[in-house]
Amino acid sequence: MKLFTAIDRYIFRLVLMPMLAVFVIAASLLVLDKMLRLFDFVAKEGGPIGIVFQMLANLLPEYASLAVPLGLMLGILLAFRKLATTSELDVLRAVGMSYTRLLRVPFLIALALAGLNLAIVGFIQPMSRYYYEQLEFELRSGALGASIKVGEFNTLAGRVALRIERSRDDGRELLGIFARVKDENGEMLSISAAKGRFLALRENPDTVILRLTDGQIVQDPMRQTPRVLRFSQHDLPIDLPAIEKFRQRGGREREYVLPELLRIGWSDKASDRDRTVVRASLNYRMAEVVMILMLPLLAVALAVPPKRSSSSLGVFLSIVMVVAYHKVNEYGQSVAELGRIDPALALWGPFAGFAAIIGWMYYTLAYVPGGQPIGVLERFAGKLGKWLGAVARRFSRGPRALPAPGQHSGRGA
């Protein structure tokens, strides 16, 4: 007997394409929303544009933890909805294939994605979150070359005040340069130049050379007449300010990988506060992973519309339920971290309620003759749609024209 029949391969193809499409769409929408804010942030800090894409790459694992269950849910739902609306599902049921048998391939996909999501939330996401904050810190501190801002006065090493009018070639060529420099004797030098370029020193990485072209130096010694020197090229050494090092990973519970959470959560050396926060994070991650195994049952229960109906209410409800469960878990983790409720109860309580609802919906569809778990909502949505359509048609006609004075409406007395 073959493990996978032609029906299994057919269902796999039906599930795969919409699932991948939802992955891409959901991740793209989440990334685009963050991308606009990152571009604005990097522009204000004067950093290179390429750093935006590095920061977005470190955000992908966090967005994937929501995109994975949403993609799985809609992939299975749309596949079985197609089977139901084309009457293929009725044929498969007529030849003796139960819903549980038809869910063999979706459950295998869910098992694989649960393992993937465990790797994401348990190992990849904590590391990427740390690297994202490290990039943000380096951008703010100027470690990424973002300390020189165009059009503003920049103070370097406490003795150089530098202002640059414009820059070209991604900041490699500087135009309209003015600098005030205090030398070792305390004298002030005012330097202006048409062009300039920063050059690094291999032997001394803490010092850079600002090579100036076509300018002048005004020396203002104490109690003497200022002297003006013109130059075609002048090298101005600038000591780079000391950059504070970023903290070590693990300062927050979201940056711990699973083995670290297990070690800290049940360690006698950790404080009660740390153990509570770590256990809340651990239960949150595991509840998110385990729920993926329940999604095939929910998808099928929402995919099959009532007979002689093509309503898309199930698609809408699936998105609402997955996102709502995710938000409830986030709230439960926040409450558990404050110590107001046990972490296990805060995270696994909603899971038990959600799983009970899914179990009832699947049982109603699969084992109750003529059962339709969202039949009441389907009928309500149908009536609401008809009422809204009637209202829209009435307003689209506009108000009736009144008869002119002295004319009759055509009706009898």
C-alpha positions in Angstrom: 0.0 0.0 0.0 1.4 3.4 -1.0 1.9 5.9 1.8 0.9 8.8 -0.4 -1.8 8.3 -3.0 -2.7 10.5 -6.0 -5.3 12.2 -3.8 -2.6 13.1 -1.2 -0.3 14.5 -3.9 -3.3 16.5 -5.3 -4.1 18.0 -1.9 -0.4 18.8 -1.4 -0.4 20.8 -4.6 -3.6 22.6 -3.6 -2.2 23.6 -0.2 1.4 24.5 -1.3 0.8 27.3 -3.7 -1.6 29.5 -1.6 0.4 28.7 1.5 3.6 30.1 0.0 1.7 33.0 -1.5 0.4 34.0 2.0 3.9 33.6 3.4 5.3 36.1 0.9 2.3 38.5 1.2 2.2 38.5 5.0 6.0 38.9 5.4 6.0 41.7 2.7 3.3 43.7 4.4 4.9 43.5 7.8 8.3 44.4 6.3 7.0 47.3 4.3 5.3 48.8 7.3 8.6 48.7 9.2 10.7 49.7 6.2 9.3 53.2 6.0 10.1 53.9 9.6 13.6 52.5 9.3 14.3 54.6 6.2 13.2 57.7 8.2 15.3 56.7 11.2 18.4 55.9 9.2 18.1 59.2 7.2 17.8 61.2 10.5 20.9 59.5 11.9 22.8 60.0 8.6 23.6 56.4 8.2 24.1 54.4 5.0 21.0 53.2 3.2 22.2 49.6 3.1 21.9 49.3 6.8 18.1 49.4 6.4 18.1 46.1 4.6 20.4 44.5 7.2 18.0 45.6 9.9 15.0 44.3 8.0 16.7 40.9 7.5 17.0 40.6 11.3 13.3 41.4 11.7 12.2 38.6 9.3 12.4 35.8 11.9 10.1 37.8 14.2 7.6 38.4 11.4 7.9 34.7 10.3 6.6 33.5 13.7 3.2 35.0 12.7 3.4 34.5 8.9 4.0 30.7 9.3 0.7 29.9 11.1 -1.2 32.3 9.0 0.2 30.9 5.8 -0.5 27.3 6.9 -4.0 28.2 7.9 -5.0 30.0 4.7 -3.2 27.4 2.5 -5.2 24.5 3.9 -8.4 26.6 4.1 -8.3 27.7 0.5 -7.4 24.2 -0.7 -10.4 22.6 1.0 -12.6 25.5 0.0 -11.8 24.8 -3.6 -12.6 21.1 -3.1 -15.9 22.1 -1.5 -17.0 24.7 -4.0 -16.2 22.4 -7.0 -18.1 19.4 -5.4 -14.8 17.4 -5.4 -15.1 17.1 -1.7 -18.5 15.5 -2.0 -17.1 12.9 -4.4 -14.2 12.1 -2.0 -16.6 11.8 0.9 -18.9 9.6 -1.2 -16.1 7.1 -1.9 -15.4 6.7 1.8 -12.6 9.2 2.5 -13.1 10.9 5.9 -12.0 14.4 6.7 -9.3 12.9 9.0 -8.0 10.9 6.1 -7.9 13.9 3.8 -6.0 15.8 6.4 -3.0 13.4 6.3 -0.9 15.6 4.1 -1.9 18.9 5.8 -1.0 17.4 9.2 2.4 16.4 7.9 2.9 20.0 6.6 1.8 21.4 9.9 4.3 19.1 11.8 7.1 20.3 9.5 6.2 23.9 10.0 5.8 23.4 13.8 9.4 22.2 13.8 10.4 25.2 11.7 8.6 27.6 14.0 10.3 26.0 17.0 13.7 26.7 15.4 12.6 30.3 14.7 11.2 31.3 18.1 13.7 29.1 20.0 17.0 29.9 18.4 16.9 32.2 15.3 14.6 35.0 16.6 16.5 35.6 19.8 19.7 36.0 17.9 18.3 38.2 15.2 16.6 40.4 17.8 20.0 41.0 19.5 21.7 41.8 16.2 18.9 44.2 15.2 19.4 46.1 18.5 23.1 46.0 18.0 22.8 47.6 14.5 20.5 50.3 15.9 22.9 51.0 18.7 25.9 51.3 16.3 23.8 53.6 14.1 23.0 55.9 16.9 26.6 55.9 18.3 28.2 56.6 14.9 30.0 53.3 14.6 28.6 52.8 11.1 29.9 56.1 9.8 26.8 58.0 10.7 28.3 60.6 13.0 28.9 63.2 10.3 25.6 64.9 9.4 25.3 67.1 6.3 24.2 70.7 6.9 24.9 70.6 10.7 27.8 71.3 13.0 29.5 68.1 14.2 31.8 68.1 17.2 34.6 65.5 16.9 37.0 64.5 19.7 36.1 67.8 21.6 38.5 69.9 19.5 37.1 69.9 15.9 33.8 71.5 14.8 33.0 70.4 11.3 30.3 71.4 8.9 29.6 70.0 5.5 27.3 71.6 3.0 26.7 68.7 0.6 28.0 65.2 -0.2 28.1 63.1 -3.3 29.0 59.6 -4.3 27.3 58.1 -1.2 29.2 60.4 1.1 32.7 59.7 -0.4 33.0 63.3 -1.8 32.3 66.2 0.5 31.6 69.7 -0.7 31.6 73.1 1.1 33.6 72.2 4.2 34.2 74.5 7.2 36.1 73.5 10.2 37.2 75.1 13.5 40.2 73.3 15.0 42.0 73.9 18.3 45.6 72.9 18.0 47.9 71.6 20.8 48.9 75.2 21.8 45.3 76.3 22.2 45.2 78.4 19.1 42.1 78.3 16.8 42.3 77.5 13.2 39.4 78.3 10.8 39.6 76.1 7.7 37.4 76.3 4.7 37.7 74.1 1.6 35.7 73.5 -1.6 36.1 69.7 -1.5 37.2 67.0 0.9 37.4 63.3 1.4 37.9 61.0 4.4 40.9 58.6 4.3 41.5 55.8 6.8 44.9 55.0 8.3 45.9 51.3 8.4 48.5 51.8 11.1 46.1 53.8 13.3 42.4 52.9 13.0 41.4 55.5 15.7 42.5 58.4 13.5 41.2 59.4 10.0 42.6 62.0 7.6 40.3 64.6 6.1 42.0 65.5 2.8 40.9 69.0 1.9 41.2 70.6 -1.6 41.2 74.3 -2.7 40.8 76.1 0.5 42.3 78.4 3.1 43.4 78.4 6.7 42.9 81.4 9.0 45.2 81.2 12.0 44.1 83.4 14.9 47.0 83.3 17.4 46.6 85.2 20.7 47.6 88.9 20.5 48.8 88.7 16.9 47.4 89.6 13.6 45.5 86.6 12.0 47.4 84.9 9.1 45.7 83.5 6.1 47.2 80.5 4.2 45.8 79.2 0.9 46.3 75.6 -0.1 45.5 73.3 -3.0 45.6 70.2 -0.7 45.8 69.9 3.1 45.5 66.8 5.3 43.7 67.4 8.6 44.0 64.5 11.1 40.9 63.8 13.2 40.9 61.6 16.2 37.8 59.4 16.2 35.7 59.5 19.4 35.7 56.4 21.5 32.7 54.3 20.7 30.9 52.5 23.5 30.7 48.8 23.0 27.3 47.2 22.8 26.1 45.1 25.7 26.4 41.3 25.8 23.5 39.2 24.5 21.1 38.0 27.2 20.2 41.3 28.8 16.5 40.6 28.0 14.5 37.4 28.1 13.6 37.6 24.4 17.3 37.2 23.6 17.6 33.9 25.3 17.5 30.7 23.3 15.5 27.7 24.5 18.4 25.9 26.5 19.1 29.2 28.3 15.4 29.7 29.1 15.3 26.2 30.6 18.4 26.7 32.6 17.4 30.1 34.0 13.8 29.3 34.6 14.6 26.5 37.0 17.8 27.8 38.5 18.1 28.4 42.2 20.7 31.2 41.5 18.2 33.3 39.5 15.9 35.7 41.3 12.2 35.1 41.5 11.6 38.0 39.1 14.0 36.6 36.5 12.5 33.1 36.8 9.0 34.4 36.3 9.9 36.5 33.2 11.8 33.6 31.7 9.1 31.1 32.3 6.5 33.4 30.7 8.7 33.7 27.6 9.2 29.9 27.5 5.5 29.2 27.8 4.6 31.8 25.2 7.0 30.3 22.6 5.8 26.8 23.2 2.1 27.7 23.1 2.7 29.4 19.7 4.4 26.3 18.3 1.9 23.7 19.6 -1.1 25.7 18.3 0.2 25.1 14.7 -0.8 21.4 15.1 -4.4 22.5 15.6 -4.7 24.7 12.6 -5.5 22.0 10.0 -8.7 21.1 12.0 -9.7 24.7 12.2 -8.9 25.4 8.5 -11.2 22.5 7.4 -14.0 23.5 9.7 -14.0 27.1 8.3 -13.3 26.0 4.6 -16.5 24.2 3.9 -19.4 26.6 3.3 -23.1 25.6 3.5 -24.6 24.0 0.5 -25.6 26.3 -2.3 -23.4 29.0 -0.8 -20.1 30.6 -1.8 -19.6 32.8 1.2 -16.1 33.8 2.2 -16.9 34.3 5.8 -14.6 31.4 6.8 -11.6 33.1 5.3 -12.3 36.2 7.2 -12.8 34.3 10.5 -9.6 32.3 10.1 -7.5 35.5 9.9 -9.3 37.0 12.8 -8.9 33.9 15.0 -5.2 33.4 14.2 -4.3 37.0 14.9 -6.5 37.2 17.9 -4.9 34.1 19.5 -1.5 35.6 18.8 -2.4 38.9 20.5 -4.0 37.1 23.5 -0.8 35.2 24.0 1.2 38.4 23.9 -1.1 39.9 26.5 -0.9 36.7 28.6 2.9 36.9 28.5 2.9 40.5 29.6 0.6 39.8 32.5 2.6 36.7 33.5 5.8 38.7 33.5 4.3 41.1 36.0 3.7 38.2 38.3 -0.1 38.7 38.4 -0.8 35.1 37.2 1.1 31.9 36.8 2.8 31.8 33.4 1.5 28.3 32.6 -2.1 29.3 33.3 -1.7 32.6 31.4 -0.5 30.9 28.2 -2.0 27.4 28.3 -5.4 28.6 29.5 -6.2 30.4 26.2 -4.7 27.5 24.3 -7.1 25.1 26.0 -10.1 27.3 25.3 -9.0 27.8 21.7 -8.3 24.1 21.2 -11.8 23.2 22.6 -13.5 25.6 20.2 -11.5 24.0 17.3 -12.3 20.5 18.4 -16.1 21.3 18.6 -16.0 22.9 15.2 -14.2 20.0 13.6 -16.5 17.4 15.3 -19.6 19.3 14.1 -18.4 19.3 10.5 -17.0 15.8 10.4 -19.3 13.7 12.5 -22.6 15.5 12.8 -24.9 14.8 9.8 -25.4 18.1 8.0 -23.3 19.9 10.6 -22.1 23.4 9.8 -20.0 24.9 12.7 -20.4 28.5 11.4 -23.9 28.0 9.9 -25.5 30.6 12.2 -22.8 33.2 11.3 -23.2 32.3 7.6 -26.9 33.0 7.7 -26.5 36.2 9.6 -23.8 37.4 7.2 -26.1 36.5 4.2 -29.0 38.5 5.7 -26.7 41.4 6.5 -25.3 41.4 3.0 -28.7 41.5 1.4 -29.8 44.4 3.7 -26.6 46.4 2.9 -27.1 45.7 -0.8 -30.7 47.0 -0.6 -29.6 50.1 1.3 -26.8 50.8 -1.3 -29.3 50.4 -4.2 -31.7 52.7 -2.6 -29.2 55.5 -2.0 -27.7 55.0 -5.5 -31.1 55.9 -7.1 -31.1 59.3 -5.3 -34.1 61.2 -4.0 -37.3 61.1 -6.1 -38.0 64.2 -8.2 -41.0 66.3 -6.9 -43.6 67.3 -9.5 -43.6 70.9 -10.7 -46.1 73.3 -9.2 -49.5 73.0 -10.9 -48.7 69.4 -12.1 -50.2 66.2 -10.8 -48.3 63.0 -10.1 -50.6 61.1 -12.4 -52.5 59.3 -9.7 -56.2 59.5 -9.3 -57.8 61.5 -6.6 
